[in-house]
Amino acid sequence: MAERVITWHEIKPGEEEPFTSREWLVTNGIGGYASGTLSGVMTRRYHGLLIAAMPVPLGRIVMLSQLSEQARLPNGNLIRLFDAERLDVPPHFSSVRHMVEFRLHDGLPVWRYRVGHFTLEKEILLPYRQNTVQVRYRIIEGEGALRLKLLPSMNFRRHDEPVGTPLGRPFAINAFEGRYEFSQLKDMPSLRTFMHGARSAFTIEERVIPEIVYSQEECRGYECLGDLWSPGYFRVDIEKGMDATLVASTEEWEVLLAMDPDEAFAAEKERKERLISIAPIDAHEGFGAELVLAADQFIVTPVGRTEDAARARAAGDDIRTVIAGYHWFTDWGRDTMISLEGLTLATGRRAEAGYILRTFAHYIRDGLIPNLFPEGGREGLYHTADATMWLFHALDRYLEVTNDYMTLKVVLPGLVEIIDRHESGTSFGIGMDPTDGLLKQGASGYQLTWMDAKVGEWVVTPRRGKAVEINALWYNALKLMHRWVGTAMGEKEAEKYLELAEKAGRSFNERFWNEKTGHLYDVIDGEQGDDAALRPNQLFSISLPNPVLDPAKWPKVVDAVREKLLTPLGLRTLSQEHKEYKMRYAGDLRSRDAAYHQGTVWAWLMGPFIDAWLKLHPGDYAGARGFLSGFETHLNEGCVGSISEVFDAENPFNPGGCVAQAWSVAEVLRCWLKTTPGG
């Protein structure tokens, strides 16, 4: 199916950086996850072996942070595999010197260690739709028994809280029949644990591990020192053919004990095989299969939205949404709609695509869908001008694949409301200018397009006025509505949408073309007039199914973007000649957000570029596939097996932002499948 292997030989001090900068990620299908560095060292507040997704108002909680691991050989020698408490040896070195290999096997992280004459493997699993982690140890080579000592450390804080958040003692430890329950005596859930293996035991030895350094938090300008609490340690013996598994969970005991570890690993293997089997045949192995498994990490059943679940069940439906990125994003309307085709339709998960569309359609308010659902919240925030227009595109792609016109019938009244509210004007200054039929947007203090960086009261790229991609999406939506309403209600009812589209199309071509630069304005009628900055947003005037731009102008736009913005890992957000161009995405929050859309490369933009390229060069699948070649190497970087949110604008294009981003994976996978021979 899908396997990615990273091997190394003897590691010396100073050579361990790749193992502390590369990360891994496992998710559980409800928004929870486990993540860390290949070395085991926690560098982010979001790292841990179990970050549980809990109902509103808790959100995601760091439960099990780390395991210190020691192995005692048959001769009595003690080998420290990872020890967070030892400060005399740099933990990033002590944690990797016994490792010989890291690999992703069908999306699950596996470490291989050389321990004396033994070869030891560790594998991590989060059973699907459970807040449970299983850490399994097994001997691959070597005779005799190893005794493992595993010291768990815990935090009990919301995953986006600073690492220095006080531990909130006292803690409670309850033990019965080999089961151990650890809790913080306030509003946090309990962590239930047991050790599955031969001659296992737990020793209570409560302690605080002080001042763990989270280096990525320090680099990003955040609090970087935090304490962990350990209740004691487990011990267990393993030998060849006899595994040991530590299980930790916030689930009730009957759920936790329903399957033994072997059954849990087998169930996940079967689930992954099923995901691969329903994907297109070109994604049954290699790069394509890896991206199918990466895509699975973002599709979740949200916990805590009981009203949504009750309403869906009553209609014989289910709810799904898309986590925009790990580690800190929740579900965002814009990201979900852009990602839907690549995450679900391209991977054969059509039913879930329908669930997602119907879930979001319920949240239409004042002609808008939510920009995002905040961590631990039930109600969406609506400050976006483009997410709603992306809903039309996502629905069109869904109908193209499924012919599910029952869903269209269900959501069509909401779509009519959207167009009506945009025509008359809705929140945040979003509305159609009756003089030219184009959409304008903008409100003080808000960033309403996808270029949405904001630091305090500083909106970095406000783009207030008439933005090029929003009007390309508006035209596309109007053309779709003409077809859909005509089919459902008749041509007379549909005429309005065609008239609006034709007016917007004429105005777009008259007003957005910049003859001097040979490409489109990014914003017209803005606060500072018309913005001639060369940005990638103009590609949507070509790439969408109903392109608004006159085809005679396509070559100049695509050539300008290719020459000035294209990189091996996506498109720059601003040309290098612009005075606001930033070549690096680094530093504290203000520095990063100042660069976020001012040159920084975004992987997802490779999707509209390839769509535009193939419209201009029909049949050039090999050439289009070549634009994606950088991503195969990238799967060994950042978060191994996934695609980062952003990259520096200049070589070596270091990854940044979220280590795994939904629309990055979705658009690369979609285009990789689109550029197979024959398209």
C-alpha positions in Angstrom: 0.0 0.0 0.0 1.9 3.0 1.3 5.3 3.1 3.0 7.9 5.8 3.5 11.2 4.9 5.1 13.8 7.1 6.6 17.0 5.3 7.6 20.2 6.5 9.2 23.5 5.1 10.6 25.4 6.1 13.7 24.4 9.6 14.8 26.9 11.9 16.5 26.1 15.0 18.6 25.3 17.9 16.3 23.9 15.6 13.5 20.4 15.1 15.0 18.7 18.2 13.7 16.6 16.4 11.0 15.1 14.2 13.7 14.0 17.1 15.8 12.6 19.2 12.9 10.8 16.5 11.1 7.4 15.6 12.6 4.8 12.8 12.5 1.0 12.9 12.8 -1.7 10.4 13.6 -5.4 11.4 13.8 -8.5 9.7 15.1 -11.3 10.9 12.8 -13.0 13.1 15.5 -10.4 16.0 15.6 -8.0 14.4 18.1 -4.5 13.5 17.2 -1.0 12.4 18.3 2.1 14.2 17.0 5.7 14.9 17.7 9.2 14.9 16.2 10.9 11.8 14.9 13.3 12.1 17.9 10.5 12.1 20.4 11.4 15.5 21.7 8.4 17.8 22.1 9.1 21.1 20.4 5.5 22.5 20.1 2.7 23.0 22.6 0.7 20.7 20.3 3.0 17.7 20.6 1.8 14.7 22.6 0.8 11.1 22.3 -2.8 11.8 23.0 -4.5 15.1 22.3 -8.1 14.2 22.9 -11.1 15.9 21.1 -13.6 16.6 23.8 -17.1 18.0 23.6 -17.8 21.7 23.8 -16.7 23.7 25.7 -13.4 21.8 26.2 -12.1 21.3 22.7 -8.8 19.5 22.2 -6.9 18.6 25.4 -3.3 17.5 25.8 -3.7 14.3 27.9 -0.6 12.1 27.5 2.4 14.2 26.6 5.4 11.8 26.5 6.8 8.4 27.4 10.3 8.1 28.8 11.6 4.7 27.7 14.3 2.5 29.1 15.2 -1.1 28.2 17.0 -3.5 30.5 19.0 -6.2 28.6 19.2 -9.8 29.9 22.7 -9.1 31.2 21.3 -6.2 33.4 22.6 -3.3 31.3 20.2 -0.4 31.1 19.7 1.5 27.8 17.9 4.8 27.7 15.8 5.1 24.5 14.3 8.4 25.5 14.5 10.2 28.8 12.9 13.6 29.2 14.3 13.9 32.8 18.0 13.7 32.0 19.4 17.1 31.6 23.0 16.1 31.5 22.7 14.7 28.0 20.9 16.8 25.4 17.6 15.0 24.9 17.6 15.4 21.1 20.8 13.4 21.0 20.0 10.7 23.6 16.7 10.1 22.0 18.1 9.3 18.5 21.4 7.5 19.1 19.7 4.1 19.3 17.4 4.6 16.3 18.1 3.0 13.0 14.9 3.7 11.1 11.7 5.6 11.0 8.9 4.7 8.6 5.3 5.5 7.9 3.6 2.2 7.3 0.1 2.7 5.9 0.1 6.1 7.6 1.2 4.8 11.1 4.6 5.9 12.5 7.0 3.1 13.3 10.4 3.5 15.0 13.1 0.8 14.9 15.9 0.8 17.5 19.1 -1.2 18.0 19.3 -2.2 21.6 22.2 -4.4 22.4 21.7 -7.6 20.3 17.9 -6.8 19.9 16.1 -4.9 17.2 13.1 -3.3 18.8 10.1 -1.6 17.1 7.6 0.9 18.4 4.4 1.7 16.6 1.6 4.3 17.5 -2.1 3.9 16.7 -5.1 6.0 17.5 -8.2 3.8 17.0 -10.7 5.4 14.6 -13.2 7.7 16.4 -11.8 7.1 19.8 -9.8 9.3 22.1 -7.4 6.5 22.7 -3.7 5.9 21.9 -1.9 2.6 21.7 1.9 2.4 21.8 3.0 -1.1 20.8 6.5 -2.5 21.3 7.8 -5.7 19.7 11.1 -7.4 19.2 12.0 -8.1 15.6 15.4 -9.7 16.2 17.2 -11.1 19.2 16.7 -13.9 21.7 15.7 -13.5 25.3 13.6 -10.9 27.1 13.8 -7.2 27.4 12.3 -5.4 30.3 10.8 -2.0 29.4 10.3 0.8 31.8 7.8 3.4 30.6 7.3 6.6 32.5 4.3 8.6 31.2 4.1 12.4 31.6 0.9 14.4 31.4 -0.3 17.9 31.1 -4.1 18.3 31.2 -4.4 21.6 29.3 -6.1 22.8 26.2 -3.8 22.2 23.2 -3.6 25.8 22.2 -2.9 27.1 25.8 0.7 28.2 26.5 3.1 25.4 27.7 3.6 27.3 30.9 0.0 27.0 31.9 0.1 25.8 35.6 -0.4 22.1 36.1 -3.4 22.6 38.2 -2.7 20.2 41.0 -3.8 18.2 42.9 -3.9 15.1 40.8 -5.7 11.8 41.7 -4.5 8.3 41.0 -7.0 5.4 41.1 -6.0 1.8 40.6 -8.0 -1.4 40.3 -7.3 -4.8 38.6 -4.4 -3.6 36.6 -6.1 -0.5 35.4 -5.0 3.0 36.3 -6.9 6.2 36.1 -5.2 9.6 36.4 -7.1 12.8 36.8 -6.8 16.5 37.6 -9.4 17.4 40.1 -11.2 20.1 38.1 -13.0 20.2 34.8 -10.6 18.0 32.7 -11.3 14.4 31.7 -9.5 11.5 33.3 -6.8 9.5 31.5 -7.4 5.7 31.8 -4.5 3.5 31.1 -3.4 -0.1 31.3 -0.4 -2.2 30.1 -1.0 -5.1 27.9 1.9 -7.6 28.1 3.8 -10.2 30.2 4.6 -9.5 33.8 3.4 -5.9 33.6 3.1 -3.7 36.7 2.7 -0.1 37.6 4.7 1.7 40.4 3.4 4.9 41.8 6.2 7.4 42.0 4.6 10.8 41.5 6.8 13.7 40.4 6.9 16.9 38.4 9.3 17.1 35.5 10.3 20.8 35.4 10.9 23.3 32.6 10.6 21.2 29.5 11.9 23.4 26.6 9.6 23.6 23.6 12.0 25.0 21.0 9.5 25.7 18.2 7.4 27.8 20.6 10.5 29.8 21.4 11.2 30.4 17.7 7.7 31.5 17.2 7.8 34.0 20.0 5.7 32.2 22.5 6.2 30.9 26.0 8.5 28.0 25.8 9.0 26.5 29.3 6.5 24.2 30.9 6.2 21.5 33.5 4.9 18.0 33.2 3.5 15.6 35.8 4.2 11.9 36.0 2.3 9.5 38.3 5.0 6.8 38.2 6.1 4.1 35.7 5.0 0.9 34.0 7.2 -2.0 33.5 6.7 -5.0 31.2 8.7 -7.8 29.7 8.8 -8.5 25.9 10.4 -11.1 23.8 10.2 -12.2 20.2 6.5 -13.1 19.5 5.2 -11.4 22.7 4.4 -7.8 22.2 3.7 -5.1 24.9 1.2 -2.3 24.4 0.5 0.7 26.5 -3.1 1.9 26.1 -4.2 5.4 27.3 -7.7 6.9 26.7 -10.4 9.3 27.8 -13.0 6.8 26.8 -15.1 4.7 29.2 -13.5 1.4 30.3 -16.0 -0.7 28.3 -15.0 1.1 25.1 -11.3 0.9 26.0 -11.4 -2.8 26.7 -13.7 -3.8 23.7 -10.7 -4.8 21.6 -7.3 -6.1 22.5 -4.4 -4.3 20.9 -3.9 -6.8 18.1 -7.6 -6.4 17.1 -7.3 -2.6 17.2 -4.2 -2.6 14.9 -5.9 -5.1 12.5 -9.1 -3.0 12.4 -7.1 0.1 11.4 -5.1 -1.8 8.8 -8.4 -3.0 7.3 -9.8 0.6 7.3 -6.8 1.9 5.5 -6.9 -0.9 3.0 -10.5 0.0 2.3 -9.6 3.7 1.8 -7.0 2.8 -0.8 -9.3 0.3 -2.5 -12.1 2.9 -3.2 -9.6 5.5 -4.5 -8.7 5.6 -8.2 -6.4 2.8 -9.3 -3.5 5.2 -9.8 -3.6 5.9 -6.1 -3.4 2.3 -4.9 0.4 2.6 -4.2 3.3 5.0 -4.0 2.8 8.7 -3.8 -0.8 8.6 -4.6 -1.6 6.1 -1.9 0.3 8.2 0.6 -1.7 11.3 -0.2 -5.0 9.3 0.1 -4.0 8.4 3.6 -2.9 11.9 4.3 -6.3 13.2 3.1 -8.0 10.9 5.5 -6.5 12.8 8.5 -8.6 15.9 7.7 -12.1 14.4 7.4 -13.7 14.3 10.8 -17.0 13.7 12.6 -17.1 16.7 14.9 -17.6 16.0 18.6 -19.8 18.1 20.7 -22.2 19.4 18.0 -25.2 17.5 19.4 -27.7 19.6 17.5 -26.0 18.8 14.2 -25.9 15.1 14.9 -29.5 14.9 16.0 -30.7 16.8 12.9 -28.6 14.6 10.6 -29.7 11.3 12.2 -33.4 12.4 12.0 -32.9 12.8 8.2 -31.0 9.5 7.9 -27.8 11.4 7.4 -24.5 11.9 9.1 -22.3 14.9 9.8 -18.7 15.5 8.6 -16.4 18.4 8.4 -12.8 19.2 7.5 -10.0 20.1 9.9 -8.2 22.9 7.9 -4.8 22.0 9.3 -2.8 20.5 12.1 -2.1 21.4 14.7 -4.1 24.6 15.5 -6.8 25.0 12.9 -10.4 23.8 13.4 -12.9 23.5 10.5 -13.0 26.5 8.2 -15.7 27.1 5.6 -13.3 28.3 2.9 -10.7 25.5 3.4 -13.4 22.9 3.5 -15.0 23.9 0.2 -11.7 24.2 -1.6 -10.5 20.9 -0.2 -13.7 18.9 -0.7 -12.9 17.8 -4.2 -9.4 16.5 -3.5 -10.1 15.0 -0.1 -13.4 13.2 -0.9 -14.4 13.1 -4.5 -10.9 12.3 -5.9 -10.6 9.6 -3.2 -13.9 7.9 -3.8 -15.5 9.1 -0.6 -18.6 10.5 -2.2 -21.1 10.0 0.7 -18.9 12.0 3.0 -18.7 14.8 0.5 -22.5 15.0 0.6 -22.4 15.0 4.4 -20.0 17.9 4.4 -22.1 20.0 2.0 -25.3 19.4 3.8 -23.7 20.1 7.1 -22.4 23.5 6.0 -25.6 24.4 4.1 -27.5 24.3 7.4 -25.3 27.1 8.6 -26.2 29.7 5.9 -26.9 32.9 7.7 -27.6 36.3 6.0 -26.4 34.7 2.7 -23.0 33.5 4.2 -21.5 30.3 5.4 -19.2 30.3 8.4 -15.6 31.3 8.0 -14.7 29.0 10.9 -15.9 27.2 14.1 -13.8 28.3 17.0 -12.0 25.8 19.2 -14.5 24.5 21.8 -17.5 26.4 20.2 -20.8 25.5 18.6 -21.5 28.7 16.7 -19.6 29.7 13.6 -18.0 33.0 12.8 -19.1 34.5 9.5 -16.4 37.1 8.6 -15.5 35.9 5.1 -16.4 37.1 1.6 -15.2 34.1 -0.4 -16.1 30.9 1.5 -19.7 31.2 0.4 -18.8 31.5 -3.2 -16.5 28.4 -2.8 -19.6 26.5 -1.7 -21.0 26.8 -5.2 -17.8 25.4 -6.7 -17.7 22.5 -4.3 -21.3 21.6 -4.9 -20.7 21.7 -8.7 -17.8 19.3 -8.4 -19.9 17.0 -6.2 -22.8 17.0 -8.7 -20.5 16.3 -11.6 -19.3 13.1 -9.9 -22.4 11.9 -8.1 -25.5 13.3 -10.0 -27.0 13.6 -6.5 -29.7 16.1 -7.4 -31.6 15.3 -4.2 -28.8 17.2 -2.4 -29.2 20.1 -4.8 -32.9 20.1 -4.2 -32.2 20.3 -0.4 -29.7 23.1 -0.6 -31.1 25.1 -3.5 -33.3 27.4 -1.4 -30.2 28.4 0.6 -28.3 29.1 -2.6 -31.1 31.4 -3.8 -30.9 33.2 -0.5 -27.1 33.6 -0.9 -27.4 35.2 -4.4 -30.3 37.5 -3.2 -28.4 38.6 -0.2 -25.2 39.3 -2.2 -27.2 41.2 -4.7 -28.9 43.4 -2.1 -25.9 43.5 0.3 -25.1 41.6 3.4 -22.7 41.8 6.4 -19.2 43.2 6.3 -19.8 45.4 3.3 -20.2 42.3 1.1 -22.6 43.0 -1.8 -23.0 43.6 -5.5 -22.3 47.0 -7.0 -25.4 47.7 -9.1 -23.4 49.9 -11.5 -21.2 47.1 -12.8 -22.5 43.9 -11.3 -19.3 43.1 -9.5 -19.0 42.0 -5.9 -17.3 44.4 -3.4 -16.4 43.6 0.2 -14.7 45.3 3.1 -15.2 46.3 6.7 -12.8 48.1 9.1 -10.8 45.7 11.2 -11.7 42.6 9.1 -9.8 40.5 6.6 -12.5 38.9 4.5 -10.6 37.1 1.7 -8.3 34.1 1.9 -5.4 36.5 2.3 -6.6 37.0 5.9 -3.5 37.7 8.1 -4.2 40.1 11.0 -2.0 41.1 13.9 -3.9 42.9 16.6 -5.8 45.6 14.8 -3.4 45.5 11.8 -5.0 43.9 8.8 -1.9 43.0 6.7 -3.7 42.6 3.3 -7.2 44.1 3.7 -7.9 44.0 -0.1 -11.1 46.0 0.5 -12.9 46.7 -2.7 -13.5 44.3 -5.6 -11.1 41.4 -5.4 -10.3 39.5 -8.5 -10.8 35.9 -7.2 -14.1 36.8 -5.5 -15.5 38.2 -8.7 -14.3 35.1 -10.7 -16.1 33.0 -8.1 -19.2 35.2 -8.2 -19.4 34.8 -12.0 -18.9 31.0 -11.7 -21.7 30.9 -9.1 -24.1 32.9 -11.2 -23.5 30.6 -14.2 -24.1 27.5 -12.1 -27.2 29.0 -10.6 -28.6 29.7 -14.1 -28.2 26.0 -14.9 -29.4 24.6 -11.6 -32.4 26.9 -11.3 -33.3 26.4 -14.9 -33.4 22.6 -14.3 -35.3 22.8 -11.1 -37.7 25.7 -11.7 -37.6 26.5 -15.4 -35.8 29.0 -17.7 -37.9 32.0 -16.7 -36.8 31.7 -13.1 -33.2 31.2 -14.2 -33.0 34.2 -16.5 -32.1 36.5 -13.7 -28.8 34.6 -13.0 -27.7 34.7 -16.6 -28.3 38.4 -16.8 -26.3 39.0 -13.6 -23.5 36.8 -14.9 -23.3 38.5 -18.3 -23.2 41.9 -16.6 -20.5 40.8 -14.2 -18.5 39.2 -17.0 -18.5 42.3 -19.2 -17.5 44.5 -16.3 -14.8 42.1 -15.2 -13.1 42.0 -18.6 -13.4 45.8 -19.0 -12.2 46.7 -15.5 -9.7 44.1 -14.3 -7.4 43.9 -17.3 -4.3 46.0 -16.8 -2.8 46.6 -20.3 0.3 48.2 -18.8 1.4 45.1 -16.9 -0.2 42.4 -19.1 -2.1 40.8 -16.3 -5.1 41.4 -14.1 -5.5 43.9 -11.2 -5.6 42.1 -7.9 -8.2 44.6 -6.5 -10.1 47.4 -8.2 -12.0 50.2 -6.5 -9.9 49.7 -3.4 -9.1 52.1 -0.6 -6.0 53.1 -2.5 -7.5 52.8 -6.0 -6.7 49.8 -8.2 -4.0 47.4 -7.0 -1.7 46.2 -9.8 0.3 43.8 -7.6 1.1 40.5 -9.3 -0.6 37.9 -7.2 -1.9 34.4 -7.9 -5.6 35.2 -7.3 -6.1 36.1 -10.9 -5.7 32.5 -11.9 -9.3 31.7 -10.8 -10.6 33.8 -13.7 -9.2 31.0 -15.9 -9.2 27.9 -13.7 -12.8 27.7 -12.5 -15.3 25.6 -14.6 -16.9 28.8 -15.8 -13.9 31.1 -16.5 -14.8 34.8 -16.6 -11.7 36.0 -18.4 -11.6 36.4 -22.2 -9.6 33.4 -23.4 -7.4 35.8 -25.5 -5.9 37.0 -22.2 -5.2 33.6 -20.8 -1.7 33.2 -22.1 -0.4 36.4 -20.7 -1.8 35.7 -17.2 -0.5 32.2 -17.1 2.9 33.3 -18.4 3.2 36.1 -15.8 2.3 33.7 -13.0 4.7 31.0 -14.2 7.5 33.4 -14.6 7.1 35.4 -11.4 5.2 33.2 -8.9 5.7 29.5 -9.6 8.0 27.5 -7.4 8.5 23.7 -7.0 6.1 23.7 -4.0 3.4 26.1 -5.0 2.9 29.8 -5.9 4.3 32.9 -4.3 1.6 35.2 -3.1 3.4 38.3 -4.4 6.0 39.0 -7.0 9.6 39.5 -6.0 9.6 43.0 -7.5 6.9 44.4 -5.1 8.1 46.6 -2.3 6.2 44.6 0.3 7.7 41.2 -0.8 9.0 39.0 2.0 11.3 36.1 1.1 11.2 34.3 4.5 8.3 33.2 6.6 9.8 33.1 10.1 10.1 34.8 13.5 7.4 35.8 15.9 3.7 36.1 15.1 3.9 39.7 13.7 6.9 38.8 11.5 5.2 35.7 10.2 1.9 37.3 9.5 3.6 40.2 7.7 5.0 37.6 5.3 2.0 35.3 5.2 0.6 36.6 1.9 3.4 38.9 0.9 5.5 36.4 -1.0 5.2 33.2 1.1 4.5 30.2 -1.1 1.2 28.3 -0.7 1.0 24.7 -1.8 -2.7 24.7 -2.6 -2.3 27.3 -5.3 -0.6 24.7 -7.4 -4.2 23.4 -8.1 -5.6 26.4 -9.9 -2.3 26.9 -11.7 -2.4 23.4 -13.1 -6.1 23.8 -14.0 -5.3 27.0 -15.9 -2.2 25.4 -17.5 -4.2 22.5 -18.9 -6.9 24.8 -20.2 -4.2 26.6 -22.1 -2.3 23.4 -23.0 -4.9 20.7 -23.4 -3.4 17.2 -23.1 -0.1 18.3 -21.6 -0.4 16.0 -18.7 3.3 15.2 -18.5 4.1 18.9 -18.3 1.5 19.6 -15.7 2.6 16.5 -13.7 6.1 17.9 -13.7 5.0 21.0 -11.7 4.2 18.6 -8.8 7.5 16.8 -8.6 8.8 18.9 -5.6 6.0 17.5 -3.4 7.3 13.9 -3.6 10.6 15.0 -1.9 8.7 17.2 0.5 6.9 14.1 2.0 10.2 13.3 3.7 10.3 16.8 5.3 8.1 18.8 7.6 5.4 16.4 8.7 6.5 13.1 7.1 3.9 11.8 4.7 1.9 15.1 4.5 2.2 18.5 2.9 2.8 21.8 4.8 0.7 24.9 4.7 3.3 27.3 3.4 7.0 27.6 2.4 9.6 30.3 2.2 9.4 32.3 -1.0 13.1 31.6 -1.9 15.2 28.5 -2.1 15.5 26.2 -0.1 11.7 26.8 0.4 11.7 25.8 4.0 8.2 24.6 5.2 6.2 26.7 7.7 2.8 27.2 9.2 0.7 24.1 9.8 2.8 20.9 9.3 -0.2 19.2 7.6 -2.7 21.3 5.7 -6.0 20.1 4.2 -6.1 22.1 1.0 -2.4 21.5 0.3 -2.9 17.7 0.4 -6.3 18.0 -1.4 -5.1 20.1 -4.4 -1.8 18.2 -4.9 -3.7 14.9 -4.8 -6.5 16.1 -7.1 -4.0 17.4 -9.6 -1.7 14.4 -9.4 -4.7 12.2 -10.3 -5.8 14.7 -13.0 -2.4 14.6 -14.7 -2.2 10.8 -15.0 -2.0 9.8 -18.6 -5.3 10.5 -20.3 -6.3 12.9 -17.5 
